[in-house]
Amino acid sequence: MQQKVSGKVSQSEKRRFIQETGKNYQRKASNRERQELEDYIVEQLQQYKK
């Protein structure tokens, strides 16, 4: 599931991808799946900050 994002991708492209992905996911995901994804994202952000 992990993908590396190229440094050449613009911020607006990243933002648009995240927004579109989020909208699609919100329509289809169960509450449990959403919580698991949220936990995973938080964990990844915390590791990135270190």
Secondary structure, DSSP 8 states (H G I E B T S, - for coil): ------TTS-HHHHHHHHHHHHHHHHHH--HHHHHHHHHHHHHHHHHHH-
